[in-house]
């Protein structure tokens, strides 16, 4: 077990002189109030001076004090210094109790000198700091407008949380940046869950701008590194049923884009990046599988003789136990054959998980999915940039690319029900909600194919 952290420090009196030089027996040396904190000495001169022979460092239980040789006032002056020291001890202890883990050398120095508290966060407001960071990332095109606006909305709810719970400090709906703690974030999460009735995914989205801003604040020493380390672990474990989001932001590859991606693969020399592109193409050709399902795809899910894939999709794992059956097209089979020949894994098809991985462990699965997402999407981002795509290419784009191309194929379009089944949606309503704005052309073609020409003679009066 580690040593418990101090909640306060106790000061003492010290006669200050240079003991490396020959001290004068007649010279008066200053007496200081002195505190030791984190191996640093913080001191302030008292109004009193004394000769070396008039001083006892061990008096008053080691706090120090004057001897009788000092003169008639040795008791009175010692008590005056001890009284001041006791007041300082009380102030430091009170601050430490009111602000756990926030005591610093600067705070002690400010209390000792009766000066305004020197704040490591320079008096910055927490909500304003997060909003400024959101603005900076939006201006730099690191986040889109929707994420920027959602971040601002989340911080308005954070202000609401401070007001409702009485946790605001210098204002009812505000706290200083340096006052943010892991415990406060826990309370905020509870507020979002119990009052706002938010799902874990929504709460995690609201935590992202907070965590990113705290990382920046820690780098600038506005908050302690251990505070940031605690806060960054506050993201909630996502239920397997909500581990992926089917919201569509309009990013997908056309047939021409897909052909261009294949050409890029053929000319690329980076082996691992090519393998990630293979996984992307497999997702596309296997009915738009999500990353989580590509990760957890096992050889036992594959029947090459029947040319089909049977798998309980992770997102619907807790709601339906039946396997989703996906016909395997020749391109998908070619990819599987290649990975089977490589023999990277005996259990899993792709080498994104170790064979002994427990896919029933929600937390481990969530972390593994995030790790795979990060690695694959970093590689795909480079691919998209080199292809000249007007958006950032990501793995989830394979899913949307399949759905839109399947619905809009001029020669052999799939209907909404078929696409919904392949995507693993619980109903066609979900599919329609996601892709309704992107099937106008197909709907028009279908309407024209009906050849309805029932019409009265409009010219007859």
C-alpha positions in Angstrom: 0.0 0.0 0.0 1.2 3.5 -0.8 1.7 6.2 1.7 -1.5 8.3 2.4 -1.5 11.8 1.0 -1.3 14.6 3.5 -4.4 16.7 3.9 -2.5 19.6 5.5 0.9 20.7 6.7 2.1 22.1 10.1 4.5 25.1 10.2 7.3 25.9 12.6 9.5 28.8 13.6 13.1 29.0 12.4 16.0 31.4 13.1 17.6 31.9 9.7 21.3 32.3 9.4 24.0 30.9 7.2 25.4 28.0 9.2 28.1 27.5 6.6 29.7 30.7 7.6 30.9 31.6 11.1 27.9 33.0 12.9 28.1 36.1 14.9 27.3 35.8 18.6 26.0 39.3 18.8 24.2 39.7 15.5 20.4 39.6 15.4 19.0 37.1 12.8 15.4 37.1 11.4 12.9 34.6 12.7 10.7 33.0 9.9 7.4 31.2 9.8 8.3 28.1 7.7 6.4 25.3 6.0 7.8 22.3 4.2 5.6 20.9 1.4 6.7 18.4 -1.3 10.3 19.0 -0.2 10.1 22.7 -0.8 10.5 25.3 1.8 7.9 28.1 2.0 8.7 30.9 4.4 7.7 34.3 5.6 9.7 36.7 7.9 8.2 37.4 11.3 8.5 40.8 12.9 11.1 39.5 15.3 14.8 38.9 15.4 17.1 37.2 17.9 20.7 36.2 18.6 21.6 32.5 18.1 22.0 32.0 21.9 18.4 33.4 22.4 16.8 30.7 20.2 15.7 27.1 20.9 14.7 25.1 17.8 13.3 22.3 20.0 11.0 24.5 22.2 7.2 24.2 22.0 7.3 20.6 20.7 9.8 21.4 18.0 8.0 24.5 16.7 10.8 26.7 18.1 10.8 29.6 20.6 12.8 32.3 22.3 14.9 31.7 25.4 14.8 33.9 28.5 18.2 35.4 27.5 16.1 37.2 24.8 14.7 39.5 27.4 11.6 40.1 29.4 9.3 39.8 26.4 10.6 36.3 25.3 7.3 34.6 26.3 5.0 37.2 24.9 6.9 37.4 21.5 7.1 33.7 21.3 3.3 33.4 21.9 2.6 36.0 19.3 4.6 34.1 16.7 3.0 30.8 17.7 -0.5 32.3 17.5 0.1 33.5 14.0 1.5 30.1 13.1 -1.5 28.4 14.5 -3.8 30.6 12.5 -1.9 29.7 9.3 -2.1 26.0 10.2 -5.9 26.3 10.6 -6.2 28.2 7.2 -4.2 25.6 5.4 -6.1 22.7 7.0 -9.4 24.4 6.2 -8.4 24.8 2.5 -7.1 21.3 2.3 -10.4 19.9 3.7 -12.5 22.1 1.4 -10.5 21.4 -1.7 -9.2 17.8 -1.5 -6.1 17.2 -3.5 -5.8 20.9 -4.4 -3.3 22.2 -1.9 -0.2 23.5 -3.7 3.0 25.5 -2.8 1.4 28.6 -4.3 -1.7 28.2 -2.2 0.4 27.9 1.0 2.5 30.9 0.0 -0.5 33.0 -0.7 -2.2 32.1 2.6 1.0 32.8 4.5 1.4 36.2 2.9 -2.3 37.0 3.2 -2.4 37.5 -0.6 -5.1 36.5 -3.1 -4.8 32.8 -3.7 -2.5 32.1 -6.7 -4.4 29.6 -8.8 -2.6 27.2 -11.2 -5.6 27.5 -13.5 -5.2 31.3 -13.6 -8.9 31.7 -12.6 -10.2 30.2 -15.8 -13.9 29.1 -15.9 -14.2 25.4 -16.6 -17.3 25.6 -18.9 -15.7 28.5 -20.9 -12.5 26.6 -21.2 -14.2 23.5 -22.7 -16.2 25.7 -25.1 -13.1 27.6 -26.2 -11.4 24.2 -26.9 -14.4 23.1 -28.9 -14.3 26.4 -30.9 -10.5 25.9 -31.6 -11.0 22.3 -32.9 -14.0 23.4 -35.0 -12.2 26.3 -36.5 -9.3 24.0 -37.3 -11.7 21.6 -39.1 -10.9 18.8 -36.6 -14.6 18.4 -35.8 -17.8 19.1 -37.8 -20.5 21.6 -37.0 -22.8 19.0 -35.6 -20.2 17.8 -33.1 -19.3 21.3 -32.2 -22.9 22.2 -31.5 -23.5 19.0 -29.6 -20.5 19.8 -27.4 -21.8 23.3 -26.6 -25.2 21.8 -25.8 -23.6 19.3 -23.5 -21.8 22.1 -21.6 -25.1 23.9 -21.2 -26.4 20.7 -19.5 -23.3 20.8 -17.3 -24.2 24.3 -16.2 -27.7 23.0 -15.5 -26.2 20.2 -13.5 -24.2 22.6 -11.4 -27.2 24.8 -10.6 -29.5 21.8 -9.8 -27.0 20.1 -7.5 -25.6 23.2 -5.8 -22.1 22.2 -7.0 -21.3 25.6 -8.5 -18.6 27.5 -6.6 -17.8 31.1 -7.5 -21.2 31.2 -9.3 -24.2 28.9 -9.1 -23.6 27.5 -12.6 -19.8 27.8 -12.7 -16.7 26.4 -11.3 -13.0 27.2 -11.9 -11.1 24.9 -14.1 -8.8 23.9 -11.2 -11.9 22.7 -9.3 -12.8 19.9 -11.7 -12.4 16.5 -10.1 -13.2 12.9 -10.9 -15.8 12.9 -8.2 -17.6 15.8 -9.8 -17.6 14.0 -13.2 -19.1 11.0 -11.5 -21.9 13.2 -10.1 -22.4 14.7 -13.6 -22.7 11.2 -15.1 -25.3 10.3 -12.5 -27.2 13.5 -13.3 -27.2 12.6 -17.0 -28.4 9.1 -16.3 -31.0 9.7 -13.6 -32.3 13.1 -14.5 -31.8 13.5 -18.2 -32.4 9.7 -18.8 -29.4 9.5 -21.2 -28.0 6.3 -22.6 -24.4 5.4 -22.1 -23.5 6.3 -25.6 -25.0 9.8 -25.3 -23.2 10.3 -22.0 -19.9 9.3 -23.5 -20.4 11.8 -26.3 -20.9 14.5 -23.7 -17.7 13.5 -21.9 -15.5 13.6 -24.9 -15.1 17.5 -25.1 -14.5 17.5 -21.3 -11.8 14.9 -21.5 -10.1 16.5 -24.5 -10.1 19.9 -22.7 -8.8 18.4 -19.5 -6.0 16.8 -21.4 -5.0 20.2 -22.8 -5.3 21.8 -19.3 -3.1 19.1 -17.8 -0.4 19.8 -20.5 -0.5 23.5 -19.6 -0.4 22.6 -15.9 -3.8 24.2 -15.2 -4.9 21.0 -13.6 -2.9 18.2 -12.1 -1.9 15.2 -14.3 -3.5 12.7 -11.9 -6.8 14.6 -12.1 -6.8 14.3 -15.9 -5.8 10.6 -15.7 -8.8 10.0 -13.4 -11.3 11.9 -15.6 -10.2 10.3 -18.9 -11.2 6.9 -17.4 -14.8 8.0 -16.8 -16.2 6.9 -20.1 -18.9 4.3 -19.6 -18.7 0.8 -20.9 -21.0 0.7 -23.9 -23.6 -2.0 -23.9 -23.0 -4.5 -26.7 -26.4 -3.5 -28.0 -25.4 0.1 -28.6 -21.7 -0.4 -29.5 -22.2 1.1 -32.9 -24.2 3.9 -34.2 -26.2 3.8 -37.5 -26.5 7.5 -37.7 -25.5 8.6 -41.2 -23.5 11.7 -42.0 -23.6 11.4 -45.8 -20.2 9.9 -46.2 -20.1 6.9 -48.5 -18.2 5.6 -51.5 -19.7 5.6 -55.0 -19.0 2.7 -57.4 -16.3 5.0 -59.0 -14.8 5.6 -55.5 -14.7 1.9 -54.8 -12.9 1.2 -58.1 -10.5 3.9 -57.2 -9.9 2.4 -53.8 -9.2 -1.0 -55.4 -6.6 0.7 -57.7 -5.0 2.4 -54.6 -4.7 -1.1 -53.0 -3.1 -2.5 -56.1 -0.4 0.1 -56.1 0.1 0.5 -52.3 3.3 -0.9 -50.8 2.3 -0.7 -47.1 1.4 -4.3 -46.2 -0.7 -3.6 -43.0 -2.6 -0.8 -44.6 -3.5 -3.0 -47.5 -4.8 -5.6 -45.0 -7.0 -2.9 -43.4 -8.4 -2.1 -46.9 -9.1 -5.8 -47.4 -11.1 -5.7 -44.2 -13.0 -2.7 -45.5 -13.8 -4.5 -48.7 -14.9 -7.6 -46.8 -17.3 -5.4 -44.7 -18.7 -4.0 -47.9 -19.1 -7.3 -49.7 -20.6 -9.0 -46.6 -23.6 -6.7 -46.4 -22.0 -3.8 -44.5 -20.7 -5.5 -41.4 -19.8 -3.2 -38.6 -16.2 -3.1 -37.2 -17.3 -5.0 -34.1 -18.6 -7.9 -36.2 -15.6 -8.0 -38.5 -13.4 -8.1 -35.4 -15.4 -11.0 -33.8 -15.9 -13.0 -37.0 -14.9 -16.6 -36.4 -14.1 -19.3 -38.9 -17.0 -21.3 -37.4 -19.3 -18.6 -38.7 -18.2 -19.3 -42.2 -19.5 -22.0 -44.5 -17.6 -21.8 -47.7 -19.4 -24.7 -49.2 -22.8 -23.1 -48.8 -21.2 -19.7 -49.5 -22.8 -18.0 -46.4 -21.9 -16.4 -43.2 -24.0 -17.0 -40.1 -23.3 -14.8 -37.1 -25.2 -13.4 -34.2 -24.5 -9.7 -34.7 -23.1 -8.0 -31.6 -25.4 -5.1 -31.6 -28.5 -7.3 -31.4 -26.9 -9.9 -29.2 -29.1 -9.1 -26.2 -32.3 -8.8 -28.2 -32.2 -11.7 -30.7 -30.2 -14.9 -30.4 -30.8 -16.1 -34.0 -27.9 -15.8 -36.4 -28.0 -13.4 -39.2 -27.4 -15.2 -42.5 -25.4 -13.3 -45.1 -24.7 -14.8 -48.6 -21.0 -14.7 -49.4 -20.3 -13.1 -52.8 -17.2 -14.1 -54.8 -15.2 -11.1 -53.7 -15.9 -11.8 -50.1 -14.9 -15.5 -50.5 -11.6 -14.4 -52.2 -10.8 -12.3 -49.2 -11.6 -15.1 -46.8 -9.5 -17.6 -48.8 -6.5 -15.3 -48.6 -6.8 -14.9 -44.8 -7.4 -18.6 -44.4 -4.1 -19.3 -46.3 -2.3 -16.8 -44.1 -3.4 -18.7 -41.0 -2.9 -15.7 -38.6 -5.6 -16.9 -36.2 -7.2 -20.3 -35.6 -10.4 -18.9 -34.1 -10.9 -15.4 -35.5 -10.9 -14.7 -39.3 -9.0 -11.4 -39.0 -6.1 -10.7 -36.7 -7.8 -7.9 -34.7 -8.3 -10.1 -31.6 -6.2 -12.9 -30.0 -7.8 -16.3 -30.2 -8.3 -16.5 -26.4 -10.3 -13.2 -26.3 -13.6 -13.4 -24.4 -16.2 -11.7 -26.6 -18.7 -11.9 -23.7 -16.7 -9.4 -21.7 -18.4 -6.1 -22.6 -15.7 -3.9 -21.2 -12.8 -5.7 -22.8 -14.8 -5.8 -26.1 -15.5 -2.1 -25.9 -11.8 -1.3 -25.4 -10.7 -3.7 -28.1 -13.2 -2.2 -30.6 -11.9 1.3 -29.8 -8.3 0.2 -30.3 -9.1 -1.5 -33.6 -11.1 1.5 -34.7 -8.2 3.8 -34.0 -5.6 1.8 -35.8 -7.8 0.9 -38.9 -9.2 4.4 -39.2 -5.8 6.1 -39.0 -4.7 4.0 -42.0 -7.9 4.6 -43.9 -7.7 8.3 -43.3 -4.3 8.3 -45.1 -5.9 6.2 -47.9 -8.8 8.7 -48.3 -6.5 11.7 -48.4 -4.3 10.1 -51.1 -7.4 9.3 -53.1 -8.5 12.9 -52.8 -11.8 12.1 -51.1 -13.7 15.2 -49.9 -14.2 13.5 -46.5 -12.3 11.4 -44.0 -12.5 7.7 -44.9 -13.4 5.5 -42.0 -14.3 1.8 -41.6 -18.0 2.5 -40.9 -18.1 4.1 -44.4 -18.0 0.6 -45.8 -21.4 -0.1 -44.2 -23.0 3.0 -45.6 -21.4 2.5 -49.0 -23.0 -1.0 -49.2 -26.4 0.2 -48.2 -26.6 3.1 -50.6 -25.1 1.3 -53.5 -27.4 -1.7 -52.9 -30.5 0.5 -52.7 -29.6 2.6 -55.7 -28.2 0.0 -58.1 -29.7 0.7 -61.5 -29.7 -2.9 -62.7 -30.4 -5.0 -59.6 -31.4 -2.8 -56.6 -32.2 -4.5 -53.3 -35.4 -3.4 -51.6 -35.5 -1.8 -48.2 -36.4 -5.1 -46.5 -33.5 -7.0 -48.0 -31.0 -4.3 -47.1 -32.4 -4.1 -43.6 -32.0 -7.8 -43.1 -28.4 -7.7 -44.3 -27.5 -4.7 -42.2 -29.0 -6.5 -39.1 -31.5 -3.7 -38.4 -34.3 -4.6 -36.1 -36.8 -3.3 -38.6 -37.1 -1.6 -42.0 -38.1 1.6 -40.1 -34.5 1.9 -38.9 -33.1 1.5 -42.4 -35.6 4.0 -43.8 -34.8 6.5 -41.1 -31.1 6.3 -41.9 -31.1 6.2 -45.7 -34.4 7.8 -46.7 -32.8 10.9 -48.2 -30.4 8.8 -50.3 -32.9 6.6 -52.3 -34.8 9.2 -54.2 -33.5 8.0 -57.6 -34.4 4.4 -56.8 -37.9 5.4 -55.7 -38.4 7.4 -58.9 -37.3 4.5 -61.0 -39.6 2.1 -59.2 -42.6 4.4 -59.5 -42.0 4.7 -63.3 -41.7 0.9 -63.6 -45.3 0.6 -62.2 -46.5 2.1 -65.4 -49.7 3.5 -63.8 -51.5 5.5 -66.5 -55.0 5.6 -65.1 -56.1 9.1 -66.0 -59.4 10.6 -67.1 -59.6 12.8 -70.2 -58.5 16.1 -68.7 -59.3 18.0 -71.9 -63.0 17.0 -71.7 -65.1 19.8 -70.4 
